[in-house]
């Protein structure tokens, strides 16, 4: 409960309200995919691959843009507005807890999105088209890419740079998939690619620790520079 209170103090109402729109966007987007897929292509297994690609694009873009523009107290230009907050005895603790809780919230949002996609597919096809091992593979890889881009964005805190990071991430994912797959050009959206699950886990742990460390250090520096 204390951590939730810290998170509410750390984030703005606009940020929390915006998060409620993302699950709705996921549902509407995947309903549209299923409708168009059945109408024009007659259905098929590859729809889940398209859905995972679409989820990665929308999720990554959403998290990078909202993280930069809506979080109160983030380690960027707006941080100087919160020096009084940081100077309180528990300011840094609230700051660090808020960052950790937001990373957890991002993971919950992604897991919920995968669940919603499975539900939409079950309505249209009678089954989810996504087993648990495949869902874990996609979760770990998408979350790993997102947290890595988030960590890199902490050095710049610019909407334009975040957008550039998004495009670089999309290019990098395809290049990495081609390199790992060799002649088969194995993609992360194919089931059974355990290398992407392990890679996602490793990158997620490093990036989550990195993004919190960078932000807290910037927070302390912003206060002491005043």
Secondary structure, DSSP 4 states (H G I P E B T S, - for coil): -HHHHHHHHHS-HHHHHHHHHHHHHHHHHHHHHHHHHHHHH---TTHHHHHHHHHHHHHHHHHHHHHHHT-TT-SSGGGGGGHHHHHSTTHHHHHHHHHHHHHHHHHHHHHHHHHHHHHHHHHHHSS-S--HHHHHHHHHHHHHHHHHHHHHHTTT--HHHHHHHHHHHHHHHHHHHHHHHGGG---TTSTT-HHHHHHHHHHHHHHHHHHHHHHHHHHHHHHHT-
